[in-house]
Amino acid sequence: MKEFIVERFFQNEHKTLSECMVVADGGYILFEFKGIELPWNNNKRGISCIPVGEYSAIAVRRWSNKKYALWVQDVPGRSEIMVHTANFVKQLLGCLAPGREFKDIDNDGIIDVTSSQATMDEIEKHIPLGEEVRYIVINKEKPNKIPTIKPNLSFIKKICNHEK
């Protein structure tokens, strides 16, 4: 079964940003893109992203506009969570908007995603209507939180000079 992976790496009071990917059954990456969601707000309907976890999702046509979307199922306390076309976090009520890159499109100081419809079109190529995928949401450490390890220069010199 294919996987739709959402690796959240940044969150503030306005939004949650993620690196996302569609992964084939064999583990290789089919498509990578960006994602925006609402910030975490205790999983409250309409104002929060969904909890970290593993869910089932199915490719469908949205009831509201008949456009392609992924419907994320069995989210505790939530319904109608989708991955759908949107460029701005203000267009979301708990769903994820995919895009090509992060950019403040409308100059409001809040990061948006670009090319959301084109990104959804690409997702549809990899997850056609009716296909079910494993939808995985994880929190990823920020790169600037990874500790810097200073090399042991005397050990490196010893190895390079073959000293004992």
ABEGO torsion letter per residue (X at the ends): XBBBBBBBABBBAABBBBBBBBBBAAGBBABBBBBBBBBBBGGBBGABBBBBEBBBBBBBBBAAAGBBBBBBBGBBGBBGBBBBBBABAAABAGBBBBBABBBBAAGAGBBBBBGAAAAAAAAAAABBBGBBBBBBBBBBBBAAABBBBBBBAAAAAAAAAGBX
